[in-house]
Amino acid sequence: MRQASPWKLVLWPAVVTLAVTVLRLTGELLNWTPALFNRSVGGGGAVVGIIWLIPVFGAYFGYRLASQAQAPETLGRALGWDLAALAVLASFLALGFSRSTASASQFLAIGVGSWAAIAVAWRGWPALVTTLLRYGFLARLPVAIVILLGVLGDWKTHYDTPPPGLPEMGAVARWIAIGVVPQFTLWMAVTVVLGLLIAVAVAALARAAGPQPARA
């Protein structure tokens, strides 16, 4: 299979993700059913949300890269590094959420833990993690913009509703606290760790189902 350019591979998944973000925002602004468009802090596990796309596109990226002979020789090694990344992320998140909400120490723990986990996962399957980072950036940038607009417009959607315990702060500081920091640290790490887990499973199934293309 001909190799797609790195950004072209994530382009249509990013467009689909943007469409889901727009649909989710529209549903919340128009007060559509909470089961699909929950406005509470964190989104309440609503059915319409881009988090559910991570395993879908993780599987897609894993299949495409495996088809292009860009999977690691040993998938078990990739899985091991991913589980190690999950442990790193969980440990730092536990530390971060034990700190005061929106404190410097909380941001530091979440930020360092998220990118440390990404670095660990990268060792298992560099091509895939790089792809997931590209997708994650294109997925999360529109969300960060929506959060900024929501904060400025007081939309009261799940995007701009502050978590309990968030101290009083100006609009820009609030956007950084509930938008920039989580979107480009925690959610990037979740995209990589979950996406890699699913990709390893898909690549293993593809490898078991038939012969693999010759490696360069």
N, C-alpha and C positions, 0 to 999 in steps of 0.2 A: 504493500500500500504506500502511495506517495505521501511523504511527510508534509503535513500542513505547517505553515509558518506559525511561530509560537503564539502571536497575538490573534491570528485568524482562528486558531483552534478554540479560543475562549470567547470569540466575538458573539456567536449566536447564543451560547448559554448566557452571556452577559445581557443580551437584548431580552431574552425570556425573563431573566431575573428582574430587569428593570420594569418589564410589563407587570410582573407580580407585585412589585413595590408600588407602582401606580395604582393597581387594582386595590391593594390593601389600604392605601391612603384614602382612595375614593370611598371605599366601604366604611371606613371609620368616620370620615367627615360627614357622610350622609346617614350615619347611624344605622347601617345595615346589621343583620343578625350578629350578635356577639360570638356565636359559635364559629363564625367564619372570620369576623373582623372585630376582635376584642380590643377595646380601647384602654384596658387597664394596664398598669405598669408591667412591662415585660411582655405584653401581648397575650398573656393568659393561654398560651398554647393554641391559638387560633389556627384553624385549618389553612387559611390563606396566609402564607408567610414564606419568605425566601429561605429560612433555615431548612425547610423540607426539601429544597432543591440541592442541598449539599451532597447527600448520598446519590442522588440521581446523576449529577454531573461528575461526582467522584467516580462513579461506575463508567460513565462515558469517557472521561479522560483516561482512566485506567485501561479501558479496552482499546482506545485509539493508540495510546503509547505502546501497549503490548503488541499491537498489530504492526507497529513500525519498528519493532525490535528495540524499543527503548525501556523495556522492563528490566529490573535487576535479575542477575543470574539466579539468585536465591530469594524467592518471595518470603520465605520464613525470616530472613534477615530484615527485610523491609517491615514485616509485621512486628518483629522484636523492637526495632527502633521506634515504631509508631506507639507501641505500648509503653515504651520508656518515655516518649514524649507526653503521652497521656498522664503518666505518673508525675512528671515535672509540672505540667499544667495544673493538675489537681492540687498538688502541694502548694504551689504559689497562690492559687486562687483561695485555698483555705486560709493562707496567711493574709492575703489581701482583704478578704471579707471579714476577717477578725479585727481589722483596723477601722477607724472612724470613716464614715461615708464621705467620699470625695476628698479625703486627706491625701497629702503628698505621699505618705507611706503606702496607702492603698493603691494609688496610681502606680507607684514604683513597683510594688509586688506584682500587680496584674500585668503591667507592661513588660517587665523583665521576664516574668514567668511565661507569658505568651510567646515572646520572641525566642526565648530559650527552648521552649517546646518545639517551635518551628525549626530551629536549628538542629535539634535532635532528630526530628522526623526527616529532615532533608538528607541525613546520612543513609537512610534506608532506601530512598528512591528520589534522587535529586531532580530528575526531569519532571516527575509528577508533582513534587512539592513546588517547583518553580511554576508549573502550569496552574496549580491551585492558588498560588499567591497572585498570579495575574488575574485569575477569575475573581478571587476574593476582593482585590482592589477595585475592579470594575463593578462588582456587586455592592460593595459597601460605600463607595463614594457617593452614589445617589442617595443612599439612606442618610449619610451625614448631612447632605444638603437639605433633605426633607426635614431633618431634626432642627437645623438652623432656622428654616422658614417657620416650622411649628413653634419654636421658642419665641421667635419675633412676633408671630401672629397669635400666640396663645391658643392654638388649635385644640388642645386637650385630647390629643390622640395618644396612643401608646408610644409614639415616637418622641413626643416632647414632654410627657408627664414625668416629673422627677421621682426618683425612688424615695421611699421613706428615709428620713434622716438627712436628706440633702440640705446643707445649710443655705441660707439666703445668699444669693450672688447675682451679679449682673448677667445680662443675656449672653454675652460672649463667653464668660466663664462657665455659665451653665451649659452652653453648647459644647464646650470642650469637655466638661465633666460627664455629660450623658450622651454625647455624640461622638466627638473625635476620639477620645480615649478608648471607649469600648469597641467602636467600629474598627479601629485600626490596630487593636491589640488582641483583645479576647476573641472577637468574632473572626479575625484572621486566623488565629490559632485553632478555633473550632473547625473552620473550613478545611484547614490542612490536616488536622488529626483525624476528623471523621471522614473526610474525603479520601485520605490515604488508606484507612481501614477498609472502606468499601472497594477501592480500586484494587487492593491486594486480593480480595476475595474474587473479584471479577477476573483479574489476570490469572489467578490460579485455576478457575473454571475453564477459561479459554485455553490455558496450557494443557489441561487434562483432556480437553475435548478434541484436540488435534495437533498436528505438528506445528512447530513455531517457525517463522521465517528465519532464514539464515542471518546471522549477525555480521555486521560490517567488520 
